[in-house]
Amino acid sequence: EQLARSVAELQRQQKDVLSVLDDRLRALEPVKVSQDGVEFTAQPEEKRDFDAAMAVLRQTEFPRAAQLYQQFMRRYPDSGYTPSALYWLGNTHYALREYKEAIATYQRLVALAPAHPRVPEAQLAIANCHLELKDVRSARRVLEDLVKAHPQTEAGATARDRLARLR
């Protein structure tokens, strides 16, 4: 009877040790992520760093958010989060009235991932930056390109409306 109890106790201890080990290993395994309708795998610390940048952006701490997105892209240059990070970095530049930097960042997104779901919004933001810089001709060109490339999107509809007002 005592031997049976000892074996049962050892089995319970072994199960507990294996459970703790599984939990530790799971924390190191890549996780499946869906961001902006795109699915990819990311390392846990990569996801944590991107989520941290998003949290700072939601708190409207734009200078700190811009810094975190830039650090993120340096640390994870091949991340599946990169197109989204570029989009949100562009938004931080826009919020800080750094329109030329915003244009450059949005253009990097368009060049890097032309099929990404955020591209139409990025193009609309590029046009907005040109308007803020009083460059109506460039804004009109970007809006026309947006309407041609993404006519069925919300950004495409907004671009059509803005073009009508610019004429």
Backbone as ProteinMPNN parsed JSONL, in Angstrom:
{"seq_chain_A": "EQLARSVAELQRQQKDVLSVLDDRLRALEPVKVSQDGVEFTAQPEEKRDFDAAMAVLRQTEFPRAAQLYQQFMRRYPDSGYTPSALYWLGNTHYALREYKEAIATYQRLVALAPAHPRVPEAQLAIANCHLELKDVRSARRVLEDLVKAHPQTEAGATARDRLARLR", "coords_chain_A": {"N_chain_A": [[0.829, -1.204, 0.0], [1.899, 1.232, 0.848], [3.988, 1.456, -0.989], [2.513, 1.738, -3.356], [1.317, 4.216, -2.859], [3.63, 5.818, -2.814], [4.577, 5.504, -5.43], [2.433, 6.669, -6.822], [2.632, 9.289, -5.847], [5.172, 10.021, -6.857], [4.596, 9.886, -9.597], [2.729, 11.974, -9.799], [4.357, 14.159, -9.111], [6.19, 14.053, -11.226], [4.482, 14.589, -13.367], [3.771, 17.22, -12.728], [6.265, 18.514, -13.004], [6.748, 18.109, -15.736], [4.615, 19.562, -16.763], [5.262, 22.194, -16.014], [7.631, 22.465, -17.472], [6.63, 22.209, -20.106], [5.072, 24.563, -20.195], [7.102, 26.498, -20.024], [8.547, 25.995, -22.372], [6.582, 26.502, -24.285], [6.355, 29.232, -24.089], [8.497, 30.051, -25.549], [8.085, 29.326, -28.135], [7.205, 30.047, -31.569], [4.332, 32.054, -32.312], [1.09, 32.001, -33.816], [-0.124, 34.679, -35.672], [-2.518, 37.179, -36.49], [-2.675, 40.018, -38.253], [-4.038, 42.956, -39.374], [-5.531, 41.497, -41.195], [-3.708, 39.76, -42.29], [-2.002, 36.738, -41.998], [0.625, 35.29, -40.07], [3.623, 33.905, -38.552], [5.11, 34.677, -35.425], [7.722, 35.474, -33.138], [7.403, 35.208, -29.569], [8.478, 37.461, -28.127], [8.653, 39.312, -30.156], [5.973, 39.761, -30.856], [5.162, 40.807, -28.402], [6.7, 43.208, -28.316], [5.67, 44.62, -30.534], [2.992, 44.89, -29.754], [3.388, 46.471, -27.506], [4.276, 48.879, -28.649], [1.952, 49.565, -30.031], [0.228, 49.982, -27.859], [1.352, 52.258, -26.693], [0.941, 54.068, -28.774], [-1.87, 54.142, -28.798], [-2.25, 55.552, -26.498], [-1.732, 58.024, -27.335], [0.889, 58.975, -27.273], [2.826, 60.111, -29.233], [5.624, 60.755, -29.993], [7.084, 58.837, -28.488], [5.866, 56.476, -29.381], [6.634, 56.503, -32.09], [9.368, 56.154, -31.785], [9.401, 53.574, -30.648], [8.301, 52.021, -32.753], [10.289, 52.369, -34.704], [12.489, 51.196, -33.404], [11.474, 48.624, -33.223], [11.375, 47.83, -35.951], [14.093, 47.873, -36.57], [15.024, 45.875, -34.885], [13.557, 43.625, -35.697], [13.791, 43.057, -38.668], [12.701, 41.452, -40.706], [10.108, 40.917, -40.055], [6.691, 39.821, -39.932], [5.069, 41.772, -39.049], [6.028, 44.135, -40.077], [4.853, 45.667, -42.352], [2.513, 46.712, -41.086], [3.703, 48.044, -38.948], [5.106, 50.032, -40.33], [2.934, 51.463, -41.393], [1.677, 52.448, -39.049], [3.797, 53.871, -37.963], [4.044, 55.85, -39.905], [1.628, 57.15, -39.372], [2.208, 58.194, -36.837], [4.18, 60.054, -37.49], [2.641, 61.772, -39.068], [0.815, 62.713, -37.16], [2.565, 64.163, -35.623], [3.078, 66.21, -37.267], [5.098, 65.868, -39.087], [5.399, 65.797, -42.025], [6.888, 65.183, -44.375], [8.5, 63.041, -43.512], [6.45, 61.282, -42.911], [5.352, 60.822, -45.457], [7.535, 59.511, -46.69], [7.679, 57.216, -45.098], [5.154, 55.992, -45.485], [5.421, 55.513, -48.223], [7.449, 53.627, -48.202], [6.037, 51.489, -47.125], [4.156, 51.012, -49.208], [5.907, 50.29, -51.269], [7.17, 48.039, -50.167], [5.102, 46.205, -49.532], [2.884, 45.968, -51.629], [0.368, 44.771, -51.88], [-0.755, 44.777, -49.409], [-3.363, 45.166, -46.979], [-3.438, 47.724, -45.782], [-2.418, 49.522, -47.59], [-4.107, 51.155, -49.377], [-5.115, 53.025, -47.486], [-2.715, 54.132, -46.665], [-1.887, 55.384, -49.019], [-3.879, 57.317, -49.242], [-3.258, 58.786, -46.981], [-0.752, 59.727, -47.774], [-1.527, 61.511, -49.778], [-2.922, 63.321, -48.149], [-0.799, 64.318, -46.653], [0.631, 65.663, -48.658], [-1.235, 67.643, -49.24], [-1.213, 69.017, -46.797], [1.316, 70.055, -47.007], [0.893, 71.888, -48.916], [1.045, 71.09, -51.557], [-0.681, 70.663, -54.01], [-0.78, 69.553, -56.575], [0.767, 67.166, -56.436], [-0.741, 65.836, -54.502], [-3.163, 65.5, -55.882], [-2.308, 63.782, -57.951], [-1.588, 61.47, -56.467], [-4.072, 60.829, -55.347], [-5.534, 60.266, -57.672], [-4.128, 58.013, -58.597], [-4.687, 56.294, -56.483], [-7.492, 55.986, -56.712], [-7.597, 54.658, -59.175], [-6.147, 52.272, -58.621], [-7.365, 51.149, -56.344], [-10.334, 51.118, -56.408], [-12.625, 50.068, -55.154], [-12.344, 50.291, -52.439], [-12.741, 51.801, -49.177], [-10.969, 53.904, -48.828], [-10.499, 54.489, -51.497], [-12.997, 55.501, -52.267], [-13.104, 57.766, -50.654], [-10.972, 59.136, -51.758], [-11.975, 59.69, -54.32], [-13.99, 61.536, -53.623], [-12.417, 63.604, -52.557], [-10.933, 64.324, -54.781], [-12.941, 65.384, -56.383], [-13.528, 67.67, -54.933], [-11.157, 69.038, -55.187], [-11.084, 69.918, -57.76]], "CA_chain_A": [[0.0, 0.0, 0.0], [2.799, 2.386, 0.927], [4.673, 1.52, -2.275], [1.563, 2.278, -4.334], [1.218, 5.651, -2.583], [4.894, 6.441, -3.219], [4.591, 5.541, -6.902], [1.437, 7.676, -7.231], [3.206, 10.607, -5.539], [6.224, 10.267, -7.84], [3.944, 10.156, -10.885], [2.151, 13.316, -9.709], [5.475, 15.106, -9.16], [6.719, 14.031, -12.588], [3.497, 15.278, -14.196], [3.909, 18.65, -12.426], [7.517, 18.983, -13.603], [6.543, 18.152, -17.185], [3.695, 20.661, -17.053], [6.046, 23.432, -15.908], [8.542, 22.465, -18.614], [5.812, 22.522, -21.285], [4.729, 25.989, -20.141], [8.298, 27.275, -20.334], [8.859, 25.825, -23.793], [5.528, 27.16, -25.058], [6.651, 30.673, -24.083], [9.571, 30.318, -26.504], [7.68, 28.895, -29.475], [6.518, 31.059, -32.385], [2.867, 32.063, -32.202], [0.39, 32.397, -35.03], [-0.646, 36.03, -35.49], [-3.278, 37.775, -37.583], [-2.578, 41.482, -38.129], [-4.57, 43.638, -40.555], [-6.014, 40.501, -42.14], [-2.59, 38.966, -42.79], [-1.561, 35.769, -40.994], [2.037, 34.927, -40.087], [4.088, 33.491, -37.231], [6.013, 35.645, -34.798], [8.279, 35.074, -31.851], [6.646, 35.859, -28.487], [8.996, 38.803, -27.802], [8.322, 40.155, -31.31], [4.564, 40.13, -30.644], [5.117, 41.675, -27.219], [7.239, 44.522, -28.659], [4.716, 45.307, -31.406], [1.831, 45.247, -28.925], [3.796, 47.584, -26.644], [4.263, 50.094, -29.478], [0.544, 49.891, -30.272], [-0.336, 50.508, -26.614], [1.834, 53.637, -26.539], [0.239, 54.853, -29.787], [-3.255, 54.336, -28.328], [-2.205, 56.57, -25.445], [-1.38, 59.238, -28.084], [2.257, 59.401, -26.98], [3.357, 59.931, -30.578], [7.092, 60.655, -30.107], [7.522, 57.54, -27.93], [5.388, 55.424, -30.289], [7.509, 56.514, -33.269], [10.639, 55.56, -31.357], [9.199, 52.133, -30.47], [8.15, 51.393, -34.075], [11.602, 52.354, -35.352], [13.272, 50.16, -32.728], [10.895, 47.337, -33.61], [11.784, 47.48, -37.312], [15.528, 47.566, -36.538], [15.217, 44.6, -34.191], [12.899, 42.548, -36.444], [13.688, 43.586, -40.04], [11.935, 40.568, -41.586], [8.889, 40.568, -39.329], [5.387, 39.931, -40.582], [4.47, 43.009, -38.551], [6.679, 45.305, -40.678], [3.934, 46.581, -43.059], [1.667, 47.411, -40.111], [4.563, 48.972, -38.207], [5.335, 51.188, -41.211], [1.692, 52.245, -41.458], [1.472, 53.176, -37.792], [4.885, 54.852, -37.847], [3.618, 56.972, -40.745], [0.592, 57.892, -38.645], [2.82, 58.989, -35.764], [4.815, 61.215, -38.13], [1.569, 62.685, -39.464], [0.299, 63.349, -35.944], [3.585, 65.107, -35.161], [3.215, 67.189, -38.351], [6.342, 65.578, -39.814], [4.738, 65.3, -43.225], [7.835, 64.568, -45.313], [8.842, 61.738, -42.955], [5.261, 60.443, -43.058], [5.286, 60.41, -46.868], [8.593, 58.523, -46.924], [7.327, 55.975, -44.396], [4.042, 55.37, -46.211], [5.937, 55.024, -49.503], [8.163, 52.371, -47.909], [4.996, 50.463, -46.993], [3.615, 50.72, -50.542], [6.942, 49.583, -52.033], [7.47, 46.759, -49.532], [3.959, 45.274, -49.529], [1.838, 46.647, -52.41], [-0.937, 44.114, -51.745], [-1.169, 44.815, -48.002], [-4.652, 45.85, -46.8], [-3.277, 49.117, -45.334], [-1.85, 50.347, -48.666], [-4.994, 52.252, -49.797], [-5.136, 54.052, -46.443], [-1.411, 54.799, -46.706], [-1.882, 56.288, -50.169], [-4.726, 58.453, -48.878], [-2.475, 59.582, -46.035], [0.278, 60.427, -48.56], [-2.204, 62.662, -50.388], [-3.184, 64.284, -47.072], [0.479, 64.967, -46.335], [0.916, 66.625, -49.727], [-2.136, 68.784, -49.043], [-0.694, 69.784, -45.651], [2.506, 70.75, -47.494], [0.402, 72.806, -49.963], [1.439, 70.544, -52.85], [-1.954, 70.159, -54.521], [-0.543, 68.736, -57.773], [1.176, 65.832, -55.982], [-1.894, 65.23, -53.825], [-4.1, 65.08, -56.928], [-1.733, 62.611, -58.619], [-1.699, 60.321, -55.564], [-5.496, 60.482, -55.251], [-5.92, 59.617, -58.942], [-3.547, 56.666, -58.578], [-5.438, 55.52, -55.494], [-8.798, 55.646, -57.288], [-7.37, 53.642, -60.214], [-5.639, 51.014, -58.062], [-8.22, 50.593, -55.284], [-11.618, 51.824, -56.519], [-13.674, 49.487, -54.318], [-12.039, 50.444, -51.015], [-13.221, 53.02, -48.521], [-9.985, 54.942, -49.148], [-10.741, 54.864, -52.888], [-14.193, 56.363, -52.29], [-12.704, 59.049, -50.065], [-10.106, 59.791, -52.75], [-12.871, 60.248, -55.358], [-14.616, 62.736, -53.069], [-11.403, 64.664, -52.423], [-10.613, 64.785, -56.139], [-14.044, 66.238, -56.829], [-13.403, 68.96, -54.24], [-9.937, 69.72, -55.622], [-11.249, 70.439, -59.117]], "C_chain_A": [[0.874, 1.269, 0.0], [3.582, 2.54, -0.379], [3.767, 2.118, -3.34], [1.405, 3.782, -4.146], [2.471, 6.388, -3.038], [4.992, 6.557, -4.738], [3.618, 6.607, -7.403], [1.971, 9.088, -6.985], [4.31, 10.969, -6.526], [5.642, 10.591, -9.217], [3.345, 11.566, -10.903], [3.249, 14.377, -9.813], [6.052, 15.196, -10.574], [5.774, 14.779, -13.536], [3.59, 16.796, -13.982], [5.162, 19.239, -13.074], [7.361, 19.106, -15.118], [5.606, 19.296, -17.576], [4.429, 22.008, -17.018], [7.003, 23.554, -17.102], [7.799, 22.802, -19.906], [5.46, 24.004, -21.329], [5.92, 26.861, -20.518], [8.654, 27.178, -21.812], [7.849, 26.541, -24.672], [5.784, 28.671, -25.149], [7.735, 31.037, -25.087], [9.195, 29.986, -27.943], [7.03, 30.041, -30.241], [5.001, 30.926, -32.23], [2.274, 32.509, -33.529], [-0.309, 33.732, -34.752], [-1.46, 36.424, -36.717], [-3.295, 39.279, -37.347], [-3.036, 42.11, -39.427], [-5.007, 42.637, -41.63], [-4.934, 39.633, -42.756], [-2.139, 38.029, -41.671], [-0.09, 35.414, -41.192], [2.406, 34.416, -38.698], [5.095, 34.514, -36.729], [6.551, 35.043, -33.507], [7.511, 35.804, -30.749], [7.152, 37.273, -28.158], [8.711, 39.795, -28.932], [6.882, 40.662, -31.175], [4.444, 41.109, -29.47], [5.59, 43.094, -27.556], [6.286, 45.3, -29.568], [3.498, 45.761, -30.602], [2.16, 46.42, -28.0], [3.789, 48.902, -27.417], [2.825, 50.53, -29.75], [-0.097, 50.504, -29.026], [0.088, 51.96, -26.399], [1.138, 54.548, -27.558], [-1.195, 55.142, -29.346], [-3.344, 55.385, -27.224], [-1.828, 57.936, -26.006], [-0.03, 59.835, -27.657], [3.063, 59.213, -28.262], [4.879, 59.883, -30.671], [7.614, 59.302, -29.605], [7.082, 56.387, -28.837], [6.28, 55.351, -31.528], [8.84, 55.844, -32.94], [10.497, 54.037, -31.231], [9.025, 51.41, -31.807], [9.492, 51.317, -34.8], [12.505, 51.292, -34.725], [12.783, 48.777, -33.141], [11.411, 46.917, -34.987], [13.297, 47.213, -37.411], [15.763, 46.183, -35.927], [14.663, 43.414, -34.971], [12.714, 42.962, -37.909], [12.841, 42.726, -40.982], [10.61, 40.151, -40.969], [7.647, 40.667, -40.211], [4.648, 41.191, -40.152], [4.971, 44.248, -39.298], [5.712, 46.196, -41.462], [3.029, 47.371, -42.104], [2.481, 48.421, -39.314], [4.865, 50.215, -39.042], [4.101, 52.077, -41.277], [1.526, 53.088, -40.188], [2.589, 54.18, -37.529], [4.562, 56.079, -38.696], [2.559, 57.814, -40.051], [1.174, 58.719, -37.503], [3.506, 60.221, -36.343], [3.754, 62.242, -38.527], [1.04, 63.44, -38.246], [1.277, 64.388, -35.393], [3.867, 66.206, -36.188], [4.558, 67.073, -39.075], [5.931, 64.959, -41.151], [5.696, 64.639, -44.22], [8.264, 63.182, -44.825], [7.665, 60.779, -43.103], [5.153, 59.932, -44.492], [6.312, 59.311, -47.142], [8.244, 57.177, -46.278], [6.193, 55.249, -45.108], [4.521, 54.804, -47.558], [6.749, 53.74, -49.319], [7.168, 51.229, -47.778], [4.482, 50.045, -48.362], [4.624, 49.925, -51.365], [7.189, 48.176, -51.483], [6.342, 45.739, -49.692], [2.782, 45.879, -50.288], [0.451, 46.019, -52.293], [-1.47, 44.147, -50.31], [-2.476, 45.6, -47.858], [-4.548, 47.319, -46.37], [-2.779, 50.049, -46.443], [-2.823, 51.44, -49.132], [-5.052, 53.386, -48.767], [-3.82, 54.831, -46.428], [-1.351, 55.785, -47.866], [-2.75, 57.523, -49.885], [-3.981, 59.372, -47.912], [-1.36, 60.347, -46.75], [-0.335, 61.672, -49.203], [-2.491, 63.735, -49.339], [-1.915, 65.032, -46.686], [0.83, 66.016, -47.391], [0.019, 67.855, -49.592], [-1.666, 69.654, -47.874], [0.538, 70.59, -46.055], [2.183, 71.726, -48.628], [0.848, 72.388, -51.357], [0.217, 69.86, -53.465], [-1.741, 69.239, -55.724], [-0.151, 67.301, -57.372], [0.021, 65.109, -55.296], [-2.883, 64.701, -54.853], [-3.595, 63.815, -57.632], [-1.879, 61.352, -57.756], [-3.157, 59.877, -55.449], [-5.979, 59.783, -56.521], [-5.383, 58.193, -59.008], [-4.307, 55.751, -57.619], [-6.787, 55.075, -56.06], [-8.644, 54.563, -58.359], [-7.022, 52.283, -59.605], [-6.602, 50.351, -57.082], [-9.609, 51.238, -55.299], [-12.695, 51.313, -55.564], [-13.437, 49.654, -52.819], [-12.65, 51.736, -50.48], [-12.277, 54.189, -48.822], [-10.163, 55.418, -50.589], [-11.942, 55.786, -53.021], [-13.868, 57.748, -51.727], [-11.842, 59.83, -51.052], [-10.942, 60.403, -53.869], [-13.526, 61.534, -54.87], [-13.626, 63.892, -52.984], [-11.022, 65.201, -53.777], [-11.697, 65.731, -56.658], [-13.953, 67.609, -56.189], [-12.18, 69.741, -54.698], [-10.123, 70.367, -57.003], [-11.948, 71.751, -59.13]], "O_chain_A": [[0.624, 2.226, -0.733], [3.812, 3.665, -0.822], [4.221, 2.929, -4.148], [1.363, 4.539, -5.116], [2.371, 7.481, -3.594], [5.432, 7.578, -5.265], [3.949, 7.367, -8.314], [1.784, 9.978, -7.814], [4.375, 12.11, -6.985], [6.144, 11.471, -9.916], [3.443, 12.269, -11.908], [3.09, 15.374, -10.517], [6.364, 16.284, -11.057], [6.227, 15.519, -14.409], [3.498, 17.566, -14.938], [5.119, 20.338, -13.628], [7.792, 20.095, -15.711], [5.797, 19.926, -18.617], [4.234, 22.853, -17.892], [7.157, 24.635, -17.669], [8.287, 23.594, -20.713], [5.54, 24.631, -22.386], [5.772, 27.844, -21.244], [9.022, 28.177, -22.43], [8.215, 27.124, -25.693], [5.469, 29.303, -26.156], [7.88, 32.207, -25.442], [9.925, 30.338, -28.87], [6.383, 30.904, -29.648], [4.47, 29.831, -32.043], [2.876, 33.289, -34.267], [-0.991, 33.894, -33.74], [-1.129, 36.048, -37.842], [-3.861, 39.756, -36.363], [-2.473, 41.822, -40.483], [-4.868, 42.899, -42.825], [-5.219, 38.845, -43.658], [-1.92, 38.462, -40.54], [0.382, 35.258, -42.318], [1.597, 34.485, -37.773], [5.828, 35.129, -37.503], [5.903, 34.209, -32.873], [7.019, 36.909, -30.975], [6.35, 38.181, -27.936], [8.547, 40.989, -28.682], [6.614, 41.849, -31.358], [3.721, 42.102, -29.542], [4.968, 44.071, -27.139], [6.113, 46.506, -29.394], [3.032, 46.89, -30.758], [1.305, 47.267, -27.741], [3.345, 49.925, -26.896], [2.514, 51.72, -29.705], [-0.882, 51.447, -29.134], [-0.715, 52.792, -25.974], [0.785, 55.681, -27.231], [-1.68, 56.263, -29.503], [-4.381, 56.023, -27.039], [-1.628, 58.89, -25.254], [0.156, 61.051, -27.682], [3.872, 58.292, -28.375], [5.397, 59.025, -31.385], [8.485, 58.699, -30.231], [7.834, 55.434, -29.04], [6.641, 54.259, -31.967], [9.365, 55.061, -33.732], [11.38, 53.296, -31.661], [9.543, 50.307, -31.982], [9.796, 50.31, -35.44], [13.205, 50.571, -35.437], [13.582, 47.871, -33.38], [11.835, 45.776, -35.169], [13.73, 46.416, -38.242], [16.603, 45.419, -36.403], [15.225, 42.32, -34.92], [11.585, 43.193, -38.341], [12.314, 43.243, -41.967], [10.054, 39.117, -41.342], [7.575, 41.496, -41.118], [3.708, 41.624, -40.819], [4.38, 45.319, -39.156], [5.74, 47.409, -41.257], [2.811, 48.566, -42.301], [2.01, 49.523, -39.034], [4.877, 51.327, -38.515], [4.209, 53.302, -41.223], [1.266, 54.289, -40.257], [2.348, 55.23, -36.934], [4.779, 57.212, -38.265], [2.582, 59.042, -40.129], [0.696, 59.819, -37.227], [3.43, 61.306, -35.767], [3.949, 63.444, -38.341], [0.841, 64.654, -38.296], [0.868, 65.369, -34.773], [4.77, 67.023, -36.009], [5.081, 68.054, -39.605], [6.095, 63.76, -41.375], [5.343, 63.636, -44.841], [8.381, 62.252, -45.624], [7.858, 59.597, -43.388], [4.893, 58.75, -44.717], [5.987, 58.295, -47.757], [8.493, 56.122, -46.863], [6.257, 54.037, -45.312], [4.072, 53.738, -47.978], [6.734, 52.865, -50.185], [7.42, 50.125, -48.262], [4.383, 48.852, -48.648], [4.25, 48.993, -52.077], [7.393, 47.235, -52.249], [6.589, 44.562, -49.952], [1.786, 46.265, -49.675], [-0.546, 46.682, -52.581], [-2.535, 43.594, -50.037], [-2.671, 46.6, -48.55], [-5.49, 48.081, -46.581], [-2.728, 51.262, -46.239], [-2.392, 52.584, -49.273], [-5.04, 54.562, -49.131], [-3.811, 56.042, -46.207], [-0.828, 56.89, -47.72], [-2.385, 58.64, -50.251], [-4.067, 60.595, -48.02], [-1.051, 61.481, -46.384], [0.258, 62.75, -49.178], [-2.323, 64.924, -49.607], [-1.95, 66.234, -46.423], [1.27, 67.118, -47.062], [0.47, 68.981, -49.806], [-1.715, 70.882, -47.952], [0.782, 71.671, -45.52], [3.084, 72.316, -49.225], [1.012, 73.231, -52.24], [0.099, 68.634, -53.441], [-2.453, 68.245, -55.872], [-0.688, 66.338, -57.917], [-0.169, 63.908, -55.489], [-3.387, 63.586, -54.718], [-4.366, 62.888, -57.878], [-2.251, 60.292, -58.26], [-3.443, 58.679, -55.453], [-6.742, 58.82, -56.452], [-6.09, 57.275, -59.424], [-4.537, 54.578, -57.915], [-7.176, 53.918, -55.903], [-9.469, 53.652, -58.441], [-7.551, 51.258, -60.034], [-6.651, 49.124, -56.997], [-10.018, 51.841, -54.306], [-13.596, 52.069, -55.203], [-14.25, 49.203, -52.013], [-13.022, 52.633, -51.237], [-12.72, 55.316, -49.042], [-10.001, 56.603, -50.878], [-11.913, 56.742, -53.795], [-14.306, 58.768, -52.261], [-11.971, 61.049, -51.164], [-10.654, 61.512, -54.32], [-13.609, 62.512, -55.613], [-13.967, 65.03, -53.305], [-10.807, 66.404, -53.927], [-11.403, 66.746, -57.289], [-14.266, 68.613, -56.83], [-12.16, 70.968, -54.611], [-9.375, 71.278, -57.359], [-12.165, 72.324, -60.197]]}, "name": "protein", "num_of_chains": 1, "seq": "EQLARSVAELQRQQKDVLSVLDDRLRALEPVKVSQDGVEFTAQPEEKRDFDAAMAVLRQTEFPRAAQLYQQFMRRYPDSGYTPSALYWLGNTHYALREYKEAIATYQRLVALAPAHPRVPEAQLAIANCHLELKDVRSARRVLEDLVKAHPQTEAGATARDRLARLR"}
